[in-house]
Amino acid sequence: MLVYPGKEAGYVIPAGAYGSRSAVAVYGPVPSLRLKSIRDGMQDYELLMLAAAKNPVAAMDVAMSVGCVDAGKNCFHAWNTDPDAMARARIRLAEIVAGVPGPDWPAQEK
C-alpha cells in the first residue's frame, strides 16, 4: 500500500493546517514509507537533471560517487553502503544548480 487510511490510525489533520481552506479537522491518509521513498527518488531525479543542465560533467561525477564504489564491478553487487553519501550528493547537486563552484569539479561547460 502507498497510503493507509487515517481514520483507523487516528491520524487527524487539524483545522487550519493548510490555511483558511482547511477550516475543519479531517481524517487524512497516512503516507507509507514506500510512498515517501518514491517521492525522494523523483526529487533526486529532478535535482540530477537540473544539475546536469548546468554542468553535466560535475553532475555525472556526483552521480557516480553515490552509485558504484568500483566502476569495474557490477553495480548490483558493489553499491555504496555509506549512509551519508546520498545526503552529500544532494548537497553537491544543489550547489551545482545554484552555481556554487566546487574545488574538485571540472570547469563549468558553456
N, C-alpha and C positions, 0 to 999 in steps of 0.2 A: 504494500500500500504506500502511496505517496503522502496521503493525509489521513488523519484519524478524526473521527467525529468529536467535536469539542464538548458536547453535552455530556457524554458518557465519562469524559475525563475531567469534567468540572472546569473546563477552560472557558473563562468569560472574558470577552473583550470589553473593557469598561467604557461607559458612556464618555464621549468626548475624546477618546483615544486618537481619533482621526479628524479632529476638528469639529466644526459645527454640524457637519453632515452625519456624525455618529452620535445622535442625541440620546440613544437608548443602549443599555448594555445588551450584548448579544452573545450567544454561544458561537464561537468561531472554530474553524478547522485547525487542527494541530498538525503542523508540518512534520514529516518524518525526517530522520537523518538522511535517508536516501534522497528525498526532495532537496534538502539543503546541499547535499553533495552534487546533485545535478546543477543546481544554481551556481555553486562555486566553480564547477567546470565550465559553465557557459561564460561566467565572468572572466575566468582565466583566459579562455579563448579570445574574448573581445579585447582584453588587455594586450595579449600577444599580437593580435592583428593591428592594433593601434601603434604598438611599439615597432612592429615590422614596417609599417608605413613611414615611420620617422627614420629608422635606422635598421635596415634588415640584417646587417651583419651582427650588430650588437644584440638584437633580439634573438637571432639564431644561437649566439653564444650563451645567452641566458637559458634558452630552451634546452640546449644540450647539457648545460651544467646541472639541470634538475632531473634530466632523464637518465640515460645510461651512465653508469660510473666508468665503464670501459667501452669505448666506441667499437672496439674489435670483437665484442661479445654480443650475443643475442640479448636485446633489452628485456625480454620476457623473463630472463634468468639472472640479470645483473643490474637491477634498478637501484636507484639511490635510496638508501634507508635512513638518511638524515632527516629527522622530523622538522627541522627548521629550514631545510633547503627550499621548500616551496614558499615560505614567508619571505625569505631573502630574495628569491626570484621575482616575486610580486613587487617588492620594493624596487628592485633594479629595473623592471619593466616600466613601472610608474615613473621612475626617473628618466628613462628614455623618452617616454611620451611627453614629459614636462620639459625636456631639453636639457636636463642637468647632465653635464659631461662626467663620464666615469674615467678614472685614471687608466684602467686596463681595457677600455673598449676601443675598437677600431674607430678611426675618424668617421664622422657622420657623412654619409653619402648625400650628394646633392641631387 
